[in-house]
Amino acid sequence: MEKTHSLRGQLTVLRTMQFSNYATMVLLISYFPLYFESLGYTKLQIGAIYSVGPLLSIVSNLAVGILSDRTKNLRRILTLLYTVQILALALLLPQKEFGIMAAIMALFYLFQTPINSMLDSVSLLAADQMNRTFPAIRVFGSLGYALSAVAFGYLLKIYGSDLTIILALSVIGVSMIFSFFIGDFQATLKKFEFGGLWGLLRKRETVAFFALIMIVSVAHRMNEGFLSIAMRDLGANDSIIGYASLASAVSEIPMFFFLAKYGHRYRELPLLAVASFLYVIRLSLLSYASGPWMMVAVQTMHSITFAIFYITALRCLQALIPDEYRSSGQAVFAVVWSGLAGLIAGTLGGWLYDAFGLGYVFRTGAIFALIGAIGFLVVHVRRGNA
């Protein structure tokens, strides 16, 4: 009875952390670009800020992932990551100058970007031990994203973009408090060995998987990084931009429940190919959108693009990487999903936006998604013929 109560408590802790983490993501994705724009930064400068973080995250994700697997003390690592984020944002409050702002944001992203992968890592381990599915925990991140998109949009419309950092400090503070109560889900895992991890990562199927994940992620990051600025250019206020985030988050919730119950019935690679092709359609529609409400409507495709792609990719990752390397495997996934892809999308997208305009950013993203879709189909066919 006591163990059952403890597991229920852990479920609450992990769901709350997913909720608050994705509340933070709403601010980073949708409202931080508008905050930087309110300071007078160009789109290229904003793209540069968003590309420096992913570049540094390549190092931070790998370091944190390996450290977590070696020490098996993910709780303290998460607490440290949240603490430095709060300190960085506190330093950001009085700043307006671009160079200092970019440096502080680099420090922030150095400690923020490993959060998603580490939360997914502990959630996957906890789901196995609690006889739950990962989407049943991760769906609370979607709820956090959806509710926060509306609430933050409303607050920022009333009080202005200057409130953005205060809101970020508040939700990250909640995450830090709950990080003290995470259980030790790594205690029963086998000993970590570098040789074993390297052997797994250099396999041909693992290399192909991560390469294709990165290609499709470039398309996802171009939508994520430039949507709010594109909507602002088309006349949207903060509330309408919040509705776009809401449409994305709400649409993925039923898909998470569906995948939790029926996802195992579908083979991973064909499903990834389908989701990638749907990204082609989503980005193509965005490139021709002539008003902000059209963009809001297109964001409902988040359920059949991101939700399918992300959960299925993690299923693939679980098959490729055993539990004793779970944090390291998630870290590598984060490097290609947000680090390398974010670097490419931020720099290429910023240049395309300034040089050619909105449409070319999303059309280029559609091309990346199409390459990924073809790649997943080719790997599937070759695996079937092997």
Disulfide bonds with the S-S distance in Angstrom:
none
